[in-house]
Amino acid sequence: MDLHTFDDTIVALSTPPGQSGIGIVRITGPEAIAIAEDVFVPAGPTRRPSQLQSFTTAYGRVVDGERTVDEVILTVMRAPKTYTTQDVVEINCHGGIVPLRRTLELVLAQGARLADPGEFTKRAFYFGRIDLAQAEAVGDLINARTVEAQAAAMDQLEGKFSQQVNGLRDSLVDLTASLEAALDFGEMDIEMMSKATILNACDGIAAQLTTLIDSAEVGRVLREGVKTAIVGRPNVGKSSLMNALLGHDRAIVTPIPGTTRDVVEDTINVGGATLLLADTAGLRESQDVVEAEGIQRTQTAMQKADLVLLVMDGSAPLGEEDVALMGTVPRDKTILVINKDDLPAGFEEQALAAWGDRAAVRISAKLGSGIDELKDVISQTIWGGGAGPGSSTLVTNVRHKVALERTRDHVIAARGAAEAGLTEEYIASDLREALDALGEIVGVTLAEDIIDRIFENFCIGK
């Protein structure tokens, strides 16, 4: 890989813009310490950046000529044991917009370049400190919204997923090398692999790939959350349910049907998954142009949802619209929520009979009763009856899943070639394709433009 583009020094804010107690200006590259020396005056004469040992700090001032910009704590981290493997300097400023901006401008004036999105992590990848899967885990860790998502990202950052991928690559390399050795040095009486040995090796590798691929749905839920649409007829308590799940008033609640005319969204953590809740307009025939648009958005939200909460008024008679809704919603991802359990029952038993053995919960959104039971049912539905993601290594990235599927396809093709009695050359060709596909996950065989696109999704300063 071409490393010449990383021989300059970059700088960025590593904390979000705005007011806070502390803001960090991060510098890395060959001139990081020299640049820091030009803008920082230590409180003690022996605490200049060039004099500091690695992973030590100094108190002092950032200065613009004779004028003090800010009182700061400066940390020096010397190559190669740093995040980027290059020298790194972090200047901890007061977290106001002006001192941070002026400190950044001073560093830029001394010759640093403003970092591209994700460039600190990209340098760590290109210099071999982490592989591409670990680099992507940095972004997942930053964006994690639940403890479970954080744990999955941390496992990947620590290399557990990469270890499995590299173990599979080693198995493929050993198998391919044995086949190609027999081809290249057949005159030296190298023993040919038996068909049974090749078939068993391919079966074992394919089984491991399948286990990883099967974990991708759980990984997707942790990484992306669960799109959850709350649907039903007008005035059945959809907005009240959303407020009850959130624990605060987010959606407007009135006794007037049609109050909700647009999709109202918020998030909640249920059973280790982030639910992306969407309170939708009531489904009914309407001549009102605005309400009709809201109903159309409801239909769209329901089609895109991973989970649907179908809310019905348990105190009212079961109507044709209710029955029609039961037939409209996707059966395998819908929970029937019978609301207004605090009022005299109107049709609960009829509804449950019509719904069959699918998930159903009685609640009172007004009183909050049944909400914990609903959350339990939601969790069971998300995790397929399990208690959560568990402790096994998960595939959390669509790119990784696609690469694993392609790898398995090529391994299966190699097995088919062996089963058909084709020569080692054909078998090895499919295995080399499998190796290339698997190498894309850790960045060994991935094209440069795709790598660039991956890091473009990072925040600046990481």
PyMOL commands that set and color helices and strands:
alter all, ss='L'
color gray80, all
select helices_A, chain A and resi 4-6+32-39+49-51+97-109+119-126+132-143+147-157+160-184+186-188+195-214+216-224+238-246+289-304+320-328+331-333+348-355+371-382+398-419+424-442+448-456
alter helices_A, ss='H'
color red, helices_A
select strands_A, chain A and resi 10-13+20-28+40-42+56-64+67-77+88-95+113-114+226-232+264-270+273-279+307-313+334-339+360-362
alter strands_A, ss='S'
color yellow, strands_A
deselect
rebuild
show_as cartoon
